[in-house]
Amino acid sequence: MSKLIGALTALTALTVCLLNGIEPVTTIVRALVAFAIGHVVGAVWEGISQRMSPRRMSAVLERQDKESPDAEAA
């Protein structure tokens, strides 16, 4: 997912630079920077969304319920 977001940001940077007539070297550098930023932000976003998924959260809560001392006393 993060590579897809990086590719989309790089493609957007390339398109904007080409439409505005910016030098080719500058265009490529901007696209590489956009890809790197998009890749990092996509990886962070993916990590956060996986941690906050309802399936994972319910599994964590069930595990905590089993390990709690109150569950043993009941």
Phi, psi and omega per residue, in radians:
M1 nan -0.697 -3.104
S2 -1.188 -0.580 3.097
K3 -1.184 -0.608 3.101
L4 -1.133 -0.773 3.115
I5 -1.129 -0.718 3.083
G6 -1.082 -0.718 3.130
A7 -1.156 -0.691 3.120
L8 -1.152 -0.699 3.111
T9 -1.195 -0.654 3.108
A10 -1.159 -0.733 3.120
L11 -1.111 -0.688 3.093
T12 -1.126 -0.745 3.119
A13 -1.116 -0.737 3.104
L14 -1.072 -0.792 -3.113
T15 -1.088 -0.817 -3.124
V16 -1.110 -0.761 -3.135
C17 -1.144 -0.727 -3.138
L18 -1.181 -0.685 3.132
L19 -1.197 -0.470 3.137
N20 -1.631 0.013 3.065
G21 1.258 0.611 3.141
I22 -1.436 2.662 -3.099
E23 -0.970 2.554 -3.099
P24 -1.050 -0.716 -3.122
V25 -1.141 -0.764 3.102
T26 -1.103 -0.669 3.115
T27 -1.076 -0.786 -3.124
I28 -1.174 -0.714 3.121
V29 -1.104 -0.759 3.128
R30 -1.123 -0.664 3.110
A31 -1.158 -0.694 3.105
L32 -1.139 -0.730 3.103
V33 -1.126 -0.743 3.122
A34 -1.103 -0.694 3.107
F35 -1.108 -0.791 -3.119
A36 -1.082 -0.793 3.138
I37 -1.142 -0.765 3.126
G38 -1.107 -0.662 3.131
H39 -1.147 -0.778 -3.140
V40 -1.164 -0.821 -3.133
V41 -1.118 -0.677 3.098
G42 -1.122 -0.677 3.115
A43 -1.167 -0.709 3.103
V44 -1.128 -0.777 -3.137
W45 -1.078 -0.768 3.133
E46 -1.117 -0.722 3.106
G47 -1.107 -0.738 3.126
I48 -1.178 -0.755 -3.105
S49 -1.172 -0.557 3.091
Q50 -1.249 -0.626 3.128
R51 -1.216 -0.556 -3.056
M52 -1.675 0.130 -3.108
S53 -1.150 2.472 -3.104
P54 -1.059 -0.617 3.137
R55 -1.110 -0.791 -3.123
R56 -1.191 -0.705 -3.131
M57 -1.108 -0.702 3.139
S58 -1.169 -0.635 3.104
A59 -1.150 -0.691 3.121
V60 -1.155 -0.747 -3.140
L61 -1.148 -0.684 3.098
E62 -1.104 -0.732 3.135
R63 -1.125 -0.708 3.123
Q64 -1.150 -0.662 3.112
D65 -1.107 -0.691 -3.140
K66 -1.195 -0.577 -3.080
E67 -1.529 -0.198 -3.059
S68 -1.258 2.544 3.139
P69 -1.174 -0.452 3.130
D70 -1.128 -0.583 -3.126
A71 -1.174 -0.566 -3.140
E72 -1.294 -0.600 -3.102
A73 -1.277 -0.477 -3.078
A74 -1.347 nan nan
